[in-house]
Amino acid sequence: MNRTHTQIIIIVLCFLVLGAGSMVRAENLDKISLQSDILQQPMEILVYQPPEAEPSETFPVLYLFHGQSESPAMFKRLGLFRKAEQMILNNEIKPVIIVAVDIQNSFGVNTLESADVQIPNGPFIHYDGGFYEDYLVNEVVPFIESHYPAQTHAGGRYVGGISMGGFAALHLAFRHPELFSKVGGHSPALVTDESFDWLYPDHETWLNRNPLRLAQSEDLSALNVYLDIGLQDQWGFIPATKTLAESLKQNGIDCLLSLTEGGHTSTYWSRKIPDYLMFYVGREDI
């Protein structure tokens, strides 16, 4: 064996030894096509399982929703699964099952009609009609709890999302506070204008769907809420995020608001991932 071959072998061995702790093992990330009876189509789900699980062990579950015109792969690109594994192995967070769910362009709500909508100062976006809220509650959660070592009580269920997914997470948790103990809205697309008539076809729907209204009308006393948004967020969601945080705090809800440098961008969310994971499953004994 010549010197060059020896050097290559050493480099490869060093990569395997040093890199193993920061890589998500392929067998720990399942890509599932769940046939939804409610939506009448197959729906993609990515499921991360923590390493070194005991056969009888169960774990809390974090459900995550992507942003507009995105997919569950958004969280893989942001490095969330890799960072979660690294923090679990470093004993910084508790082992957790992470479920990235495809909600298409639906805001996670039950809306019959699809529509192409002109975004102010932006493109036309196709929004998907369907019973997405019912899908999440009645198909996704039961599927995960019947196929994975998941905890099956509210204390072991968390939900969060980015941008449109942040709206979806807040909407879902506020409408079903008995199902979750923690919810995170990360740069939440808090669209509250009734003129957005695809999301709010009538005033009654606005009352029952708008997270700011739900924060006033529902008993959220058992929820722990985390809201964050970049100070340079270019989509105008800062005022609504601040208003929601103030409203929750006034009603005695445990709510943390984080305002830091950054825009409505992958760079901001990627940087915030450790904070998100610490909120959901940070170890209380460190």
Rosetta blueprint (number, residue, H / E / L):
1 M L
2 N L
3 R H
4 T H
5 H H
6 T H
7 Q H
8 I H
9 I H
10 I H
11 I H
12 V H
13 L H
14 C H
15 F H
16 L H
17 V H
18 L H
19 G H
20 A H
21 G H
22 S H
23 M L
24 V L
25 R L
26 A H
27 E H
28 N H
29 L E
30 D E
31 K E
32 I E
33 S E
34 L E
35 Q E
36 S E
37 D L
38 I L
39 L L
40 Q L
41 Q E
42 P E
43 M E
44 E E
45 I E
46 L E
47 V E
48 Y E
49 Q L
50 P L
51 P L
52 E L
53 A L
54 E L
55 P L
56 S L
57 E L
58 T L
59 F E
60 P L
61 V E
62 L E
63 Y E
64 L E
65 F E
66 H L
67 G L
68 Q L
69 S L
70 E L
71 S L
72 P L
73 A H
74 M H
75 F H
76 K H
77 R H
78 L L
79 G L
80 L H
81 F H
82 R H
83 K H
84 A H
85 E H
86 Q H
87 M H
88 I H
89 L H
90 N L
91 N L
92 E L
93 I E
94 K L
95 P L
96 V L
97 I E
98 I E
99 V E
100 A E
101 V E
102 D L
103 I L
104 Q L
105 N L
106 S L
107 F L
108 G L
109 V L
110 N E
111 T E
112 L L
113 E L
114 S L
115 A E
116 D E
117 V E
118 Q E
119 I L
120 P L
121 N L
122 G L
123 P L
124 F E
125 I E
126 H E
127 Y E
128 D L
129 G L
130 G E
131 F E
132 Y H
133 E H
134 D H
135 Y H
136 L H
137 V H
138 N H
139 E H
140 V H
141 V H
142 P H
143 F H
144 I H
145 E H
146 S H
147 H H
148 Y L
149 P L
150 A E
151 Q L
152 T L
153 H L
154 A H
155 G H
156 G H
157 R E
158 Y E
159 V E
160 G E
161 G E
162 I E
163 S L
164 M H
165 G H
166 G H
167 F H
168 A H
169 A H
170 L H
171 H H
172 L H
173 A H
174 F H
175 R H
176 H L
177 P L
178 E L
179 L L
180 F L
181 S L
182 K E
183 V E
184 G E
185 G E
186 H E
187 S L
188 P L
189 A L
190 L L
191 V L
192 T L
193 D L
194 E L
195 S L
196 F L
197 D L
198 W L
199 L L
200 Y L
201 P L
202 D L
203 H H
204 E H
205 T H
206 W H
207 L H
208 N H
209 R H
210 N L
211 P H
212 L H
213 R H
214 L H
215 A H
216 Q H
217 S H
218 E L
219 D L
220 L L
221 S L
222 A L
223 L L
224 N E
225 V E
226 Y E
227 L E
228 D E
229 I E
230 G E
231 L L
232 Q L
233 D L
234 Q L
235 W L
236 G L
237 F L
238 I H
239 P H
240 A H
241 T H
242 K H
243 T H
244 L H
245 A H
246 E H
247 S H
248 L H
249 K H
250 Q H
251 N L
252 G L
253 I L
254 D E
255 C E
256 L E
257 L E
258 S E
259 L E
260 T E
261 E L
262 G L
263 G L
264 H L
265 T L
266 S H
267 T H
268 Y H
269 W H
270 S H
271 R H
272 K H
273 I H
274 P H
275 D H
276 Y H
277 L H
278 M H
279 F H
280 Y H
281 V H
282 G E
283 R L
284 E L
285 D L
286 I L
